[in-house]
Amino acid sequence: MHQLNRRFVVLFSLLASAGCGAAQMNESQQRSASYALHAAELEGASHHPRPARLLALARLEMMRAARASDDGDESGATLLFERAKTDAELARQLTRTLDEQEKTRVAWSKLGNNESSSPSGDGDQEHNHRGGTL
């Protein structure tokens, strides 16, 4: 009987330490997801419709993950924190892409305006190094 109790104590200790490990892992994942969310916000994700939807989804997943963790569903919390992080990172990258596309569009627009306002009036003519047309 004493040996059975000792096995039970050992088994209980192992399960408890595994639970603590999952909780610590979730804390790490929560910090990582929070950082990704904050980085997406700083990047300006809320200023674009598609990234803003991803940001909202990431926030919702963070809340669900916290609730799952509070309910003892560590594996569910882990999955939801990972999804929140991924959605936040996607929002950040999409924001960067959209901002770069806008910068490119503006640059091409300026380039087009400069060519059409050239002294000769013909933006398609090539000029030699002395300013004359070829």
C-alpha positions in Angstrom: 0.0 0.0 0.0 2.8 2.4 0.9 4.4 1.7 -2.6 1.1 2.5 -4.3 0.9 5.8 -2.5 4.4 6.7 -3.4 3.6 5.9 -7.1 0.6 8.1 -6.9 2.6 11.0 -5.4 5.2 10.6 -8.2 2.6 10.4 -10.9 0.8 13.5 -9.4 4.1 15.4 -9.2 4.8 14.6 -12.9 1.4 15.7 -14.0 1.6 18.9 -11.9 5.0 19.8 -13.3 3.7 19.1 -16.8 0.8 21.5 -16.1 3.2 24.2 -14.9 5.3 23.7 -18.0 2.2 24.2 -20.2 1.3 27.3 -18.2 4.8 28.7 -18.6 4.7 27.9 -22.3 1.4 29.7 -22.6 2.8 32.7 -20.8 5.6 32.8 -23.3 3.3 32.4 -26.2 1.0 35.1 -24.8 3.9 37.5 -24.6 5.0 36.6 -28.1 1.4 37.1 -29.5 1.1 40.4 -27.6 4.4 41.6 -29.0 3.2 40.7 -32.6 -0.1 42.5 -32.0 1.7 45.6 -30.7 4.1 45.6 -33.6 1.2 45.4 -36.1 -0.5 48.3 -34.3 2.7 50.4 -34.5 3.1 49.5 -38.2 -0.4 51.1 -38.7 -2.4 48.0 -39.4 -5.6 49.7 -38.1 -5.4 52.2 -41.0 -6.0 49.6 -43.7 -9.2 47.6 -43.9 -7.8 44.1 -44.5 -5.0 44.3 -41.9 -7.5 45.9 -39.5 -9.7 42.8 -39.8 -6.7 40.6 -39.1 -5.8 42.7 -36.1 -9.4 42.4 -34.8 -9.2 38.6 -35.3 -5.9 38.4 -33.4 -7.4 40.4 -30.5 -10.4 38.1 -30.4 -8.1 35.0 -30.5 -6.0 36.5 -27.6 -9.2 36.8 -25.5 -10.3 33.3 -26.3 -6.8 32.0 -25.5 -6.8 33.7 -22.2 -10.2 32.3 -21.4 -9.1 28.8 -22.5 -6.1 29.1 -20.2 -8.2 30.2 -17.3 -10.5 27.2 -17.9 -7.5 24.8 -17.8 -7.5 24.1 -21.6 -3.7 24.6 -22.1 -3.6 23.0 -25.5 -6.5 25.1 -26.7 -4.8 28.2 -25.3 -1.6 27.3 -27.0 -3.3 27.0 -30.4 -5.2 30.2 -30.0 -2.1 32.2 -28.9 -0.3 30.8 -31.9 -3.2 31.8 -34.2 -3.3 35.3 -32.7 0.4 35.7 -33.2 0.2 34.5 -36.8 -2.7 36.8 -37.6 -1.0 39.8 -36.0 2.2 39.1 -38.0 0.2 38.8 -41.2 -1.5 42.1 -40.5 1.9 43.7 -40.0 3.4 42.3 -43.2 0.2 43.2 -45.2 0.4 46.7 -43.8 4.0 47.0 -44.9 3.1 45.7 -48.4 0.2 48.1 -48.8 2.3 51.1 -47.5 5.1 50.2 -50.0 2.6 49.9 -52.8 1.3 53.3 -52.0 4.8 54.8 -51.9 5.5 53.2 -55.3 2.3 54.5 -56.7 3.1 58.0 -55.5 6.6 57.8 -56.9 5.4 56.6 -60.3 2.8 59.4 -60.3 5.5 62.0 -59.6 7.7 60.5 -62.2 4.9 60.7 -64.7 4.2 64.3 -63.9 7.8 65.3 -64.2 8.1 63.7 -67.6 5.0 65.4 -68.9 6.3 68.8 -67.7 9.7 68.5 -69.4 10.9 71.6 -71.3 10.4 70.1 -74.7 6.9 69.0 -73.8 7.6 65.4 -74.9 8.5 63.2 -71.9 9.4 60.3 -74.2 12.3 62.0 -75.9 15.8 61.0 -74.8 18.4 63.6 -74.0 22.1 63.5 -74.5 24.5 64.6 -71.7 24.5 68.2 -72.9 20.7 68.5 -72.8 20.0 68.2 -76.5 17.6 65.6 -77.9 19.0 62.6 -79.7 
